[in-house]
Amino acid sequence: MKKIFFSFFLSFSLLAFMTGCRGDVEIILSEDINVDDPQIIKGYKGFYLLNEGNMGTNKATLDYFDFSKGIYTRNIYAERNPHVPKELGDVGNDIGIYGDKLWAVINCSHKIEVMDAATAKRIGQINIPNCRYIKFHKQYAYVTSYAGPVVIDPDYKQLGYVARIDTSTLKIKGRCLVGFQPDELEIVEEKIYVANSGGYMGAGNTGGYERTVSVIDIEMFKEEARIDVAYNLERIKADSRGDLWVSSRGDYKGLPARLFFIDREQQKVTDTIPIAATNYWIDEELLYVYGTEYSKITEKWDISFSIVDTRTHEIISRNIITDGTDKEMEKPYGIMVHPDTKDIYITDAGNYVTTGILYCFGKDGKKKWSVEAGNIPGHFALIPIYK
């Protein structure tokens, strides 16, 4: 039974305050929803969930789940930052916590929102055009950028770059050119690995897609090599040995989406896993993956769930979800595994317009609870307990 707790006086006061600040724009206040029994806190106190919001609607929102209370809170950013005119902005593409700061990459608003990790109150903003994904190393944040407008254009010729940001001053300290339309990045032993997509240029033409992973030397902050993988790359994550798992979206026609393994020592692809990997989470030696693959030929979506052993590269399960709840999902969109409890969190974007759903499954794949999130929920950031 979901219970919603409101403080009428507080809600009324905040509404009046925020209406005055935002020129009579209606603001939806946060709400607390009891979804689970309180848990004994181990290494993490909770997580933030960034809801992308449909492109062009300025509806990116931030939700929060508290493990110790079992309470899920929707839309906390607007309430805690009433002075920010447009709230989070347009399309929340990635989120991360580093030290005491929370970083949200807001793609179509061309900015990084930096907040206090404990309160989600705004600290500052960094302007980066068409920013995509973020990772951290030592005193810096590294962010991929398409370096131009948000537009599908086969003739788009602007190389993307990785921006280096000082996490103390929030100042950009350098840019390193990579391939066209770089998406996710990973950092392993003083090297940055960037999945180049060429997504804008591949519209209607497979040959327009990029197919390489850029390798950047962090100390010199220069691209030193390219690893050939496949067309239209998107995700890249390192396993416990520092080897890399990269996803290709294919060309939505005859070239299928696939998951590739890069041996870091050899700096080349040495294995291909025959599954679509729209998004995935690596926990210890297991890679939890879902695929949502669209075909322009059949005009249908194929949705799959798998678990891959990162040591043997074997698909050890085709059923992350074991109780049939996957049949309720329309478009899986985000995934996270709790490092301690092994609970599995999967979001459903639905039709991309209405409210999405967050599901929590036990390590046995059976549903524990679900809750309405924001519009297109997709990006998790675990909140560590600092000792």
N, C-alpha and C positions, 0 to 999 in steps of 0.2 A: 504494500500500500504506500503510495507516494504521499508525503506530507510536505506542504509548502508553508514556510514560516515567514511571516511578514511583520514588520514593525510599521504600523500605519503612520504614526507621527513622523518617524524617520523618512519613510517613503514619500510622504507628502512634502516634507521640507526639502528633500533632495530634488523632487520633481520641480518644485517652484524655483529652486536655485538654478537648476540646469536649464529650465525653460528660458529664464532671463539671460543666461550666458549664451545660449545658442539661437537666439532670435525666434523663439516660439516654435522650434522644431521639436516634435514629439520624441521623447527619449524613453526607451523601455528599461525599467529598472531591473537590477539583478534580482534573482530569486533563488532561495535555498531549497533543495529537494533532497529528502532523505531516501537514498537508494540502496544502502547496504548497511550491514552491521559494522560497528566500529572495529578497526583492526589494530593489532599491536604493531606499532611503528617500528620498522627496522631501519633500513638505510635511507628511506625516502618518506617525506611527509605527505606527498600528494603529487598531482601533476596539473599542468595547464594544458588546455586543448584550444588550439587556434582554429576558428571557423573561417574559411576563405571568404564566403559571401560571393554571390553571383557577380560576374564581371560587369562593371559599370553601375553597380547599385550602391557602392560605398557601404557595404554591410559586413565587413570583416568584424568579428567579435571574439572575445576571449572568455573561456569558461575555466572553472577551477574545481578539482575534486580533492577533498580532504580524506586521506585514508583513516585517520584516527577517529573521525566523526561519522564517516560513511555518508557525508553530505556533498552533493554536487551543486555548484553555484553557477548559474548562467549569466553571461553578459556582464562581467565585472568591470571592464575597462571604462565604459561610459560613466558609470557611477563614481568610480574612484578618480576620474580625470575630467570633471565637469567643465574645465576651462579649455579643453581641446575642441575646437569648433567642429571638425569632421570625424571625431572619434578615431578609431584605428585606421580607417581608410578603405581602399578598394583592393580586394584580393590578398588575403593573408597567405603567403606561400611557404613560409618556414618559420620555425621558432626554436630557440635554444637558451639554456641558462649557463652562464659562466661567471663564477665567483658570486657576487651578490646582485648581478644584473640579469634581467630577462630581455632577450632580443627577439623582436618580431619583424620578419621581412615582409613588407607590404608591396607586392609586385607592381600593380598598376598605379599606385600612388607614388612609386619611385622613391621609397624611403625605408629606413630601418627605424622602428620605434624602440627606444631603450627605456626599460622600466626597472624599478626596484623589484627584485625577485620575490621578496617577502610580501609586498603590498600591491604590486602591479601599478604603482603610481609612476607617472612619467618622469624620466630624468632628462631625456633629450631626444633629438631626431637627427638622423644622418641621411642626406639626400644622395641616392644612387639610382641612376636610370635603369628601369626594367630589372630590378634586383630579383634574385631567384632563391639561392640557398646560402646557408651560413655554417661555418665551423670555426673552432677556436684552437689557438696554440700559443702557449706562453702569454705574452702581453697583448696579443693581437686577435682580432676577429677577421676572418676571411670570407668574403661574400662574392658570389658569381653575379655577373651582370651581362645582359644582352646588349648593353651600351647604346640603346636607341629606343625608338617608339615601340609600342605594343601593336604590331601589325603583321599580318601574314603576307609575305611578299617574296616570290621566287627569285627576284632580283636583288634581294637584300644583301649587301656586301660589307656591312660593318662587323668587324671582328669583335667578339666579346672579350671580357677581361675579368680578372679576380682583383677585388679591392682589398687592401690591407688597412685595417682600422685599429687605432690605439684604443684599447678597452678602458683606459683611464680618462683620456681627454675626449674621446669620441671623434677624433680627427682622422681623416684619411691620410695615410702615410705612404701610399704608393699604389700603382696599378700594374698588373702584369697581363699582357695580351695573351689570349689563348685561341680557341677555335670559334666557330660561329655558334651563337646561342648556347653558351655553356649552362648546364643544369647543375646537378648535385656534385659536391666535391667531398673528398675525404683526405685526411692527413695521417701519414704514417712515417715515423722516423725521419723527420725533417724534409719530407717531400709532400707536396700537394698533388692529388690526382683529381682531374676534372673531366666529367663526362660531357663532351661536346655533342650537341644534337643537330644543329643546322635545321632546326624545326621550321623556321619561317621559310627557308629556301626550299624545303622538301615538298611543299604543297603542290601536289600534282606531278611531282618528278622525283623519283627515288634517288636519282643521281645527285640531287641538290642537297640531300642530307649529309651531315658530317658523319664520320664513323671512327673517330679517334678519342682516346683519353690523353689529355695533356698532362705532362709531368713537370712540376715546378720545383726548383730548388728553393727552399724557404730562405736560406741565408742570403743568397744572391737575389732572390725574388725575380727569377727569370725562368721562362719555359726552356727546359733542357732536352725534352724528347716528346715524341708522340707514340702511343701504342695503338696499333690498328685493332679494332674490335668488330663493329658492325654498324649498320645505318641507324640513325635516330636514337642515340643513347640518352638515358635520362638519369637513372639512379646509380650510385656507386657507394659501397660500404665495405669496410674492412672486417675480417674475422679475427679471432683471437691470435692468429699467427701473423697478422699483418698482410695477408693476401686479400685480393680485392674481388668483389662480386658486382658485376655491372649489368644493367638491364638495357635491352634494346626494345623499342616499341615497334620495330619493323616498319613496313610502309602501308599497313592497313589493307593490303591487297594480297599479293602472292608471297611476300616476305613476312614470315610470322614473327611475333614477339618472342624473345628468348632471354635467358639468363646466362651470362658468361663468367668464367673464372679466369682471373689474371694471376699468374704466379709472379709474385713481386720480385723474387730473385732473378727470374728469367726476363721479367718485363715483357711478357707476352701472354696471349690467351692460350691456355692449355686444355680447357674443357668447356663444353657447352651443355647446359641443362635444358631439356626440351619443354620448358614451361614459359608462359607469360609471367612477367614479374613487374606488375605496375607499382607495387610498393612492398617492402619487406623489412623485417626487424630481426637482427641477429642477437640471440641470447645464448651465451656460452657456446656450445658447438652446434646449435640448431638455428636454421634460417627459416623463419615463418613468413610465408609469402602469399599474397593474393594477386590474381591477374584479372583485369577487365579489358578484354581485347575486342576491338571493333573491326568488322570487315566491311570495306566499301563494296565488296562483291555481293555478299549475302545481306548486307545492311542489318546485321544482327550483332549482338554482344555475346561473347563467351566469357563466363565468369568461373574462376577456379580458385581453389585453396590448396596449398601444399606445404609440407615441411621437408627441408633438405638438410642432410647431415653435411656440415662444412668440412669434415675430415675425409669422408668417403665419396662425397658428391652425389650420393644416392638420394632419390626421392623416397623418404621413408613413410610418408603418409600423404594421402590426397584429401584428408579430412581434418583440418584444424578444428572445425565445428562438428561435433558428433551427435547432436540431438535434433538435427533438422532445421535449426534456426536460420541457417544460411539460405533456405528457401524463401524466407521473409525479406531478405535483403535485395534491394534493387541495384545499387551501385556501391560496393565496398570502396572506401576512400582513404582510410588511415588505419594503421596498425601499430601496436606497442605490446611488449611483454614485460610484466613486472619482474625485475631481476631476482627478487626474493620469494614472492608468493607464487610466481609463474602464472598469475592470472593473465589472460589474453584480452586486450581491448581492441575492438574493431569498430570503425565508424561506417555508417551508410549515408551517402549523400542523397539518396532517393532520386528525385527528378531534377536535382540541382537548383530548384526554385523554392520549394517549401522546406520546412524544418527538417534537419537530418537527425539521425539516431546514433547514440553511442551504446554499444553492447559490451558487457563484461562476461567473459567465459572463464571457468576454472581451468586448471591445467589438464583436466579430462575432456575439455572441449564442450562442456555443458553450460548452458546459459545460467548466470547468477542473477543478473539484472540488466535492465536497459533504461535509457532516459533520453528525452528529447534534448538535443544540443542546439547549435545554431545552424545557419545556412551553410551547407557544404563543410562539415567538420572533417579535419584531416591531419592536423599536425600536433604531436605530443611533445611535452618537455617535462621530464621527471624533476621534482624538486628535492634535492638531497638534504639530509640533515647534517648541518655543520657542527662539528664538535670542537 
